[in-house]
Amino acid sequence: MTGRNTKKNMAVWLLAFLAATVLLWWRLPYGFGWNSETSWYAAAMRICLGDMPFADMWENHQTFSILLSGPVGWYMQGNGGSTEGMLLFFRQAFLVFSLLLSVWSGYNLYAFSHNSLTSLMGALLLYLGVPLSLGTFTPTSTGLLFMTAAGCTMLRLYRPSSRRSMAGLSLIGGGLCALGIIVFPLFFLTVPCFFIMMVLCIPHKKKHRRAAALLPFSFGLLLGLGLYLGVLLRWIGWDNLQNNLEWVFTSRSNPMSGWGKAILNFIKVYIKADPFYLLPLSLFVLWALFRYVPLPLHFRPVKWFNRMIKICMPVCVLGSLVLFLAMQEHELSAALKLNRLQLCAGFWPLLLFLRRRRQKQFGAMFLCLYLPAQMMALAAYLSDRGSDFAASVMLLPGVICLSMMGCRLYMIHGRRDKGLTARKAYGICITSLAVCVLIANAGVRGLANYDDEPVTRLSTMLTRGPAAGLITTAEQADDYDVVLQELDQYLEKTRDDDFLFLAGNLPVGYLYAVKRPAVPFVSGTDLDSENLSAYLWSHKERMVPHIFQLRAGYGRGNDEEEPDLQLVEWVFDTPAALTATNCSYQYRALTYEEQLLLQVSGETQAPGMLGPET
């Protein structure tokens, strides 16, 4: 490659990343979510305030919360113990974090393929492809970045510049893989893929060259996991970790006992997710039939299989694109459209690998990008068990693999062909699907919001609390201000060292109050939960005399419920009073003197029982 071409490619890289960074930086303050974004920082904050992981917390992905508690504690310490503006700050930090890992991944892809188009496309896909357009530190987005960067690093081992660089790259890949597993423990399912790649695909016959990859990778992986485990054991103790080991890999709402059924449901959902997904799936079944079942055929199955790929691929590309553009927003959200598009693209690398399965270069791409993507999708489904398409956000490395395989198989090999040949046309069709996913990622990331309206409908900036600096709708901004005012009045009635009990879904309230939660969940705490009552009765020191319950119409996921004083008295195990406002129900346990006064007066209604304020 000439120096002029190198400078030209570098300029294209810089311009593309500069445009993407400008888009994302402009996009940062837009959108506010009551639950999902704030819940991760509230869970990390409670660790900073003294809560013990696994013992005092029942949240999912606690290993990620432990890792996030360090930056959250540093921010609070530098901000005088306050969480003012925390959400916007960590969005900015996540942008820098994703930029660094994306550039590193693109650099390794270029060193592997020597093709600036596919390496740039892969780096931009990773940079823009944040799951559900939630551009902040979450287990899904952070784990996906770490594992994709690890796969790209291991892919570069196919063409190391020297034995020393091979050992260094393998060590970095093992460290990145360890960080991904710490963030999302079930991602350990991807580790065998990397070991198989190093054993089968590294093009060196001498054993010491493969050992130069296997040993540093194993050392980096075990070192990262060992250090984290050592700190965790010293902090919480072996008995506590052993008793709660199950919740490291799953959640209390999706226990391990249901994994067998969950895997079958995952396969069913995966198959029926998209009609155009059936095309590559059917081709794979035909390939297996031709390969392993002796059939009396009068034609060459392999040749027929290759022709079917060339016919079905353009149909799949056009059909997926039409489906993405034709469906209205009320039928399917933009984020779920993108997930469907990734589902459609996620199976084609397997078929392209079957065409060139004897070539180690294709095997390396298959084992470092495609298979880890499938394992991460399975891990996301087993851990979170969300919507039908929730796990497809993890298929992004498979889309990167698709663009690289398509370019390698058709466009580069057909470079000597003059004009637009069939080989080049098919290569363009394959890479165009990856381009469609890239454009869709940019559109969804730039305009859509998780738990909020699109960017074009947001106009009002929040001025205080952890969401200060974020822009949302005028209605949601008014609700946010009302909730914080109610919290201020509620907190005036509590002591500084009291625990905080917020019923319903209001994790932003814990962030705002900077108090230790009395309950094991920072979101989704139902008063009628038997587990909650059992927890409070076994942790008497966390029982508080006040409960703040948000009413429907405020926040997200809060259903309209009539005040149930009898239920609260069962939770408190003592008589209680209620103050109802337009925003909340505030329950208070009666003191001993108030209970005596109530008995003497013979009243049936507790003192302090008020109707809704106007």
Secondary structure, 3 states (H helix, E strand, C coil): CCHHHHHHHHHHHHHHHHHHHHHHHHHCCECCCCCHHHHHHHHHHHHHCCCCCCCCCCCCCHHHHHHHHHHHHHHHHHCCCCCCCHHHHHHHHHHHHHHHHHHHHHHHHHHHHCCHHHHHHHHHHHHHCCHHHCCCCCHHHHHHHHHHHHHHHHHHHHCCCCHHHHHHHHHHHHHHHHHHHHHCHHHHHHHHHHHHHHHHCCCCCCHHHHHHHHHHHHHHHHHHHHHHHHHHHHHHCHHHHHHCCHHHHCCCCCCHHHHHHHHHHHHHHHHHCCHHHHHHHHHHHHHHHHHHCCCCCCCCHHHHHHHHHHHHHHHHHHHHHHHHHHCCCCCCCHHHHHHHHHHHHCCHHHHHHHHCCCCHHHHHHHHHHHHHHHHHHHHHHHHHCCCCCHHHHHHHHHHHHHHHHHHHHHHHCCCCCCCCCHHHHHHHHHHHHHHHHHHHHHHHHHHCCCCCCCHHHCCEECCCCCCCCCEECHHHHHHHHHHHHHHHHHHCCCCCCCCECEEECCHHHHHHHCCCECCCCCCCECCCCHHHHHHHHHCHHHCCCEEEEECCCCCCCCCCCCCCHHHHHHHHCCCEEEEECCCEEEEEECCHHHHHHHHHHCCCCCCCCCCCCC
